[in-house]
Amino acid sequence: MKTFNILCANDGQHYDVAAGTTLKALSEMICPTVPSVETGRDLPVLAALVDHKLKGLDNSISDPHEVEFIGYNHPDGRRTFLRSLSFVLQNAVRELYPDNILVIDHSLPSGFYCEIVASRLSETGHTVSVNLSEDELLAIRHRMQEIIDADLPFSRTRVPLSEAIRLFLANKQFYKADLQKSLGRYACSVYWLDGHADSFHGPLVPSTGYLKRVFGLVKIGHGFCLQYPSLGNPEKGIPMMKQSKISRSLEEYSSWCQTTGILGVSSLNKAIRAGEAVKLINLAEARMERHYAAIADMIYARKDSVKIVFIAGPSSSGKTSSSLRIAQQCRVLGLRPKVIELDNYFVSRDRTPRDAAGNYDFECLEAMDLELLGKHLNALLAGEEVEIPRYDFKTGTPLYEGNKMTLGDKDILIMEGIHALDPAMVPDVDNSHIFRVYASALTSLNLDENNNLSTSDNRLLRRMVRDFKYRGHTPEKTILGWDSVRRGESLYIFPFQENADAFMNTALIYELPMLKYYAEPLLRRIPPTSKAYTEAVRLLKFLEYIVALSPEEIAAIPPTSIMREFVGGQTL
C-alpha cells in the first residue's frame, strides 16, 4: 500500500499515512483534540489546514502535506462550526415550515439575525416575514437538538450547474440560484443533510454530532437571533446583548438596498456589468451625505447643552472621515467644530499597562490619562483655556507644543477614539454636554439566502488596502494582526455601542467591487508558506463572487467619500 509522509503541525511529528486516509481518520489516530488556551480544556477537531488551506475532515490524503487540525478556538474552526449549525437550523425550518425559507440576513453582536420568509419573489425581492411566537421558536430549537443528537452525516457532491440551480429553485432559494447562474461555472458543490440540499462557502463538520455545544434562538424584531458558543468558552453561549439600535440601522440599510434594486451580490454584479456602477456610486454617496446631515441636525437641536461629540467604532469603520464629514455639516449650520483625537491622551509609555503576554496594551481604558482628559473637558466646558498634548508614539511621551484651546458659544469639540462610548472614560463630566456617535460598516448585502457577508471581512479588506498604501504594512501583517484587533473591539467597543445617541452606518453598496480591485492583487502576494495564507485563500474565494470596478469607475468616487480614506484621493 502506498504511503505518504505527513507533518502534523499540532505536535511537530512526522507520520507515514496510507494513501486515501481521510483527515477524520488521521485526526482520530494522531490528534483527536486540540487544546484551548482560553478554557484550559481540549476541544474536538472540526476541520484541518492542509498546507495552510482549509479542508473538511471528509477530504483524503493523497500526497505529502503539512496538516494542522483545528477546533472552535481557531477562526476557521468556528466558521466550519457555524456553517454546519446554520444547515441544521435550515433543515429544522424546512421540516416545520415547508412552504417557507430561512434567511440568515446579517451578523449581530450576539449571533446571526435570521428571518423565516413566507414568500420571496425572485423579480422584486419583496419578503413577508413569519412572526414567530416564543413557543414556535422553542419548537425549532427542539428540532435542531434532535437533529444534532441523531448525529446525522453531512456529505458533499459536485453536480452540474443546471442540477444545482434546479435544487436551489426547488428550495425557493432564488438568490442562490441567481448567484450561481451569474458565475458562469459548469459545476457546483452541493452539501446534503438528511436528504436536503444546500450550498455553503466552506467545509462543514463530518456530522451533526460535532455540534453538541450550546446554542440559542432569541426573538428579535421580525425574526430571531441564532446564538452560538462563546469564543472564550465554547461551553457557554454568547451573552445576549442589547442591540436594538444596531438592528434598526441594519434593517434601514437592508430596506434601502432593496429600494435600489440591489438585493444581493448577484444583482450588484448585474448592475456593474450593465454599466451602472457610477450611478450606484452617486446614489450611495448621496445617501451617506444625508446621514451626516441628519446627525449634524441632531447635534444642532441640542446646541444649548451639547459641547462635546464623541465618535467611536471598530477598526476601519471610517471614524476619521465621519468626524470630518459631521464637522463639515455642523459648519453648514453655523457651528464651529474643533476636531482632536483621543489618542493624544495616552499615558506615557512607562505607565502603559501590559497584557497577559507582557506586551503593552494600548487598547485598554487604563492606557489613557483619564484624569487629565476629564480635567481638560471640564475646564473647556467652564470656558477655560487648556493646552492639548500631542502624543509622540515613537517615544511614548505626551508633548506640549502650545496647542491651546477654548470653547466659545458656537464651538463644539469632536473627538474620536476606541473608548468614546464607554461612560467610564469620563465619569466626572456631565453627560448632558456629550453627544455620542457610533460608526461602523454594517453591510447587509448577502451572497445568498443563508450566506451573509461578514462586516468584519469588509473592514479587514478596508484596513489591508489602507495599511499597505499609507502605513507600509504588508497584507500578511494586517491579516495576522486582525484577531488581536477583533479581541480589542469585543472588549472595548461592542459592549457600549448601544450608548450611542446616533448610529452612522458607513457601508457603501459599491465598496466591495471597489475593494476587490485593490485587495485581490495584494492577497495573491501572500505565499503558501505564510501563516496568513489560509485567510488569504478564504478572502480570495469570497472575492471571486464579486465583479470588480474599473479604474474609470473608481475615479468617479468623490474626494470626500469615506472610501478615499482607504484608497487615497481624499480632500477632507
N, C-alpha and C positions, 0 to 999 in steps of 0.2 A: 504494500500500500504506500502510495506516495505521501511524503510528509513535508511540511514547511516549518521553518523556524520563525517563531513569533516572539517579539519582545513585549512583555507586559509592562506598561508604564507604571502600573499601580505598585508593583514590587521590584521593578528593575531586573526581573529574571527573564531568561530565555527558555522557551518551551518548543519542543517538536510536536507539531499538530498535524493530524491526518487531514488530507485534502477533503473538503466537503463538510468539515466540522462547523456547526453553527456557532455564532457568537454566544448564544444562550448556553449551549453545551460547554463551550470553552470557559465561560464565566463560572458555571457550576463546578468545573474541575479546578480552576486556579484562583478565582476571585468572586466568590458568591455574594460578598457585601463590600461596601465602601465606607470608610469612616466619615463621620460628621463632626467637624471641629466645633460647630455651634452647640450640639447636644451631647457630644461625647459618646454617641451611640453609633452602631453600624447600621447603614441603610441598604436596602436591596438595590441591586443593579437594575437600571431601567433601560440603558442604551449603551453604546460604545462609540469611541472615536477611533477610527481606523486610519492611520496616517493623518490624523487631525481632521478627518471627515466624519460627520455624524452618520451612524448606521444603526438601524434597528437590530435587535437581537436575533431576528429571523434570518439575517444575512449569513452566508457561509464563507469560510476561509479557503482561498484557492491560491494564494501567493504569500511570500514572506511579508509581514507587516509589523508595525508597532501598533499595539492595541491598548487603549485606556478605557476601562469600564467606569461608567458614571452613574450617579444616583440623583436624588432630588436636590442635593446640595450643589449641583452643577447647573448653570443656566440652561444648557441643552437637555439635561435630565428633567428639569422642571417643565420645559416646553413639551417634551415627549409625554410626560405625565398628563399635562393639561389638554393636549390634543386627544389623548385617549379618554380622559374624563368627559370631554366635550362630546365624543362619539357615543358614550354611554348615555349622556343626557339626551342626545339626539334620538337614540333608539327608544328611550323611555317616553319621550314626547310623541314619537311616531306611533307607538303602541296605544297610548292613552288618547291621542288626538290625531287619528289617521287622516283627517281631512285638512290638517293644518301643518305648518312647518315651523321649525325653530330658527330664530335669527340671533346669532351671537354678535351683538352690534358694536360694542366697544369696551375697553378696559376701564375699570373703576379702581379706586384705592383698595377696595376690599374684594375684588374679583372681576368677573365678566358680567356686563349688563346684557341680559337676554330678553327676548320677547317671543311669544308664540303668536304667529300671524295667521289670521283666518283666511286672508287672500292677499296675494301679491301679484299684481298684473305686470306681465313682462314688458308691456309697452309703456305704461305710465309710472310704474314703481310705487303706486299708492298701496298702503297697507292698512289692515284693520286688525288691531291687536286684541287678543283674547284676554279679558280682565280676570285673572285667576284669583280664587279665594285662597285663604291660608290652608284650608283642607285639601284643595286641589294641588297646591304646591307640595304639601306633605305626601300626597299620593305619588307625585312624580319622584320625589326623593326616595320613597319606599321602593318604587320600581327600580330606580337606579341601584339601590343597595342590593336588591335581589339579583340584578344582572352581575354586579361585582362579586357577590357571594357564589354565583354559579361558575365563576372562573372560565368564562367563555373565551375562545381564542379570537384574536384579531388576525386577519390574513390580508395579503396584498396581491393583486393581479395586475398585469399590464394588458389593457384592452384597446382595440382600435378606437379612435376618437369618436366615430359615429356611434359605437356602442356605449361609450361613456356619456355622451350627450343624451342618448335615449334614456339611460338610467337616471340622469340628473333631472330631465324633464318629467319623468315619471314621479320623481320625488318633489315636484313643484319647485325645484331649485333653479329658477330661470337665470339668475345672475351667474351661477356656477356654470351652467351650460353656455351662456353667452361669453363668459371669460375664456372657456376652453376653445370655443369657435374662433375667438379673436387671436389666439396664439398661433394658429395655423400648423399645429403639430399632427403627426399621423396617429400617435398613440397617447394614452393617458394612464397613470397609475390610479387604481381604484382600491379602496380599503373595504373590507367586509366584516360585519359583526352580526352573527345570528341571522344571516340571510339578507341583511340590509347593507346597501352600498353607499359610500360617500368618498370624498377626496379630502386630503389634508396635505399641507405643505411641509412635510417632515415625517419621520417614522413614528410609529406607535409602540407601546409596550406589547409583549407577546400575548397577554391575555388579561381579562378584566380583573382577575385575582390580584394583579400587581397594584391595583388602585385602592387597596384596603387602607385608606387613610381618611382622615376627617374631611368632610365637605358639607356644604350647606346651601340651601336655597332661601333667599330672603326677599320678600316682596318690596319692590321699589317702583313708584310711578305706575306706568302701564305694564311693566314687566317685573323682572326679578334679577337678583344678583346671584350668580354661581360662585360661591365661596370655595376656595381651595386651601390646601395646607400652607402654613406659615413657612417662610424661608428659614427663619431662625430655629423653628421647632416643627418638623413635619408631622408630629403627633398632635399638634394643635392647629386649629383653623385661623386664618387671618381675622383679627378683630374687626367687627363691623363698625366702620367709621361713618360719622355724619357726612353726607355727600350730596345734599340736596342742591347746593349751588352749582357744583361741578356737573351734576346730572343735567340741570337746566341748560347749562352752557353747551353741553354735548348735544342735547336734544335740539337746541336752537340751530346749531351748526348743521346737524343732520337734516333738519327740515329745510334749511336754506339750500343745501346741496340738491335736495330733491326739486326745489323750485327752479334750479338752473338746468335740470335735466341730467345732472351728473349723479347717477345712482350707485356707482361703484367704479372699480378700476376699468372694467370693460367699456363703460360709456365714456369715461375720461379718455381712454385710448382712442375711441372712435372720434371724439371731438378734436383731438390733436391731429389725427390723420386727416380729418376733414378741413384742416387749416383754421380751426377756431381757437388756437392757443392764445393769441393776442387778445381776443375778445374775452376769454376766461381770465387772463391776467388783469385786464382793466376792470372787470366786474369784481374780482376778488379784492383788488386794491381799494375800490370804491366802498365796498362793504367794510373793510378794515378802517378806513378813514371815518366812517360813520360811528364805529365803535369808539374810537379815540375821542371823537367829538362828544359822544354821549357821556363818557367818563369825565371829560372836562366840564360838561354841564352839571354833573352831579357834584363836582368839587365847587363849582361856582355857586351852586344853590346853597352851599354851606360855608360860603366865604367869610361870614362874620365870625365863625368859630374855627374852621379848618385852616391851619397854617403849615401843616406837615403832611406830605404824601409819601407813604412807604410803598414800594413795589417789590414783590418777591415772586419767585417762580423757580422751577428746576433748571438745570443746565441747558443752555442753548434754546431757551424759550423766547428769546428776543427781548429780555428785560431792558437792555440798554437802549435799543431802538424805541421800545414802548415808553420809556422815561422821556426821551426826546420828543416823541410824537405827542404825548399828553401835554408836555410843556408847551409845545407849539400851539396846540388847540387852546390851552389856557391863555396864551398871549392874545389870541384872537378875541377872547372875552374880556380883555383888559387887565388880566392878572400878570404879575411879574414873577415867573418861576425861576428858581435857582436850583440847579441840579448838582448834587455831590454824591459820591459813592460811600456807602457804609464801610467799605474796605479801608478807608482812611482811619478807622477807629480800631484797628487791630492792636493788641498789646505788643510790647517789644518781644523779640524772639526769646529772651531768657525767661519770660513769663508765659510763653505759649504752652498749653497743656500737650501731653503726649498720649497717643493711643495705646492699646494693649500690646502692640508690636514695638513700642518705643519710638515711633515716628511722630513728628509734630502733627497735631490735629488742628488744622486751620479752620475746620468746618464746625467745631463745637462752639456753643454760645460763649464759653469761657475764654475763647481765643480773642474776644472783643473786649475793649475797655469800656464796659457798660457804665461805670461810674462817670467817666469823662463824657461819654455820649449823652447820658441823662442830664448832666450838669450843663452842657452846651445847649441842648434843646430847651431846657427850662429857662436859660438865660436869654436865648433868642425869643422865646415866647413872651418874656418880660420886657422886650425892647432893648436888651443889652447887646453889646458887641462882643463877639468871640473870635478867636483865631483858629481856623480849621487846619488840622495837621494834614500832611501828605505822607502816606506810609511808603517807606522805601523797602521793597520786598527783597532786594539784594542784601541789605544789611540787617533787615528785620527791625528797623527803627522808625518811629514816627518823627517826622521832621516838621519844624515850624518855620515857614518861609514868608510870613507876613500876609497870609491869605485870610484877611479879616472880613467878617460878615455881620450884618444886622438884617432884621426882617421889618420892612415898612408895612404900611397899611395894606397895600395890594400885593406884597411879596408872599410867595409860598415856597417852601423848601421841599424839593423832590429828592428822595433818597432810595436807592435800590440795593438789595443785598439778600443773602440767603435767609437771615433770621427776621426779616422785616414784618412778618405776620405773627411772630411769637410775642405775646404780651410780656414775657419775662425779659425781653430786650430793653424795654423802657418802663419798668414798673412804677416809677415815680413821676412819669409825665402824664398829664391829664389827657385821657383818651378822646375827649370831645374835640381836641385840636388836631387829631390824627385821622387821615383817610387812608385806608389800606386797599391796595390793588394786587390781585393775583394774576400773573401772566403765565400761560403755558400753551404749547402747541397741541391742542386737544383734537387731533384728527379723528373723524368718524367715518372716513372713507374706507370701505372694505373691499377685499378681494372677491368675496362671495358671501353667501348667507351665513356660513359658520367659520370663516377665516378672516378675522379682523386685522387691520394694520395697527401695529403697536405704536403708541405715541412715543415710547422710549426709543424704538428703532428710528423713528422720524427725527428725533432730537440727536441721536447718535450720528446720523448722516450729516445733519447740520454742523455739529461740532467737529466732525472729522474734516469736512471741507474747510471750515474756518480755521481750525488749528493748523492745517497744512499751509494755508495761504498766509496767515498772519503771525503764527507763533513758531513756525519752523518745526512742528511736530509731525512725525510720520503717521500715516494711518494706523500702523501697528501700535504705536504708543497710545493713541487715542482709544483704540479698542481695548487694549489691555488695562487701561485705567478706568474704563467705564463702570465696572462693577463697584469700584470704590465710590465713584460719583453717585451711583444709584443708592448705595447704602446711606450716604450722607443725606440724600433727598428724603429717603424713608424716615430718617430720624428727625430732621430739622425743618423740612418743608411741608410734606404731605399732611402731617398731623394738624397743621394750623391753617390749611387752605380755606376752610370754611369761615375763618375770621375775617376774610376779605369783605370790604364794602362793595367792591366791583370785581368782576371777572373779565379778563381780557384773553380771548382765545386767539392766539397768534398763528394758528394753522391757516395755510393758504391752499386753495384747491389745486393749484398748478405746481406746488413746490416739489412733490416727489418726481415728476417728469424733469424739473429743473435740476434737482439734486442728483438724479441719475447721470446727467451729462457730466457733472464734476466728480461724483463719487466712484463711478464704475471703474475708470482707469486707475484711481488710487487703490481700490480694493484689489485689483489684478496685480499690483506690485508686491503684495504680501506673499512670500514664498511658502511652499507646503511645509517646510521645516519650522515655521513660526508657530508659537502658541496662539497667535491671533488668526491663524489660517481657518480654523473651524468657523469662527464668526464671519470672516470674510466670505467664505463659501456660502454661508446661510444668507448673508445680505445680498450677494450677487444673484443667488437663486430667486430671492424675493424681487429684486430689481428686474429680472427677466420678464416679469408680468407688466412692467411699466414702459410706455413709449416715451422716449426722451424728447425734451425740447431741443430745437436747433439753436445755434448761436444767434441767429437773427431774431428768433422769438425771445430768447433770454435778454437781448438788447432792449426789448420793449418794456422790461420791468423797470418801473420808475426809480429814480435815485433815492427817494425817501422810503422805499419799501423795506420792511424787516429783512427780506431776503438779501438785501445788499449788505447787511451786517455780516453775512456769512460768505458771500461770493465776491464782494467788492463793489465799488462804484457808488457808495452811499454819500449823500451830501448833507445829512442832518448835522 
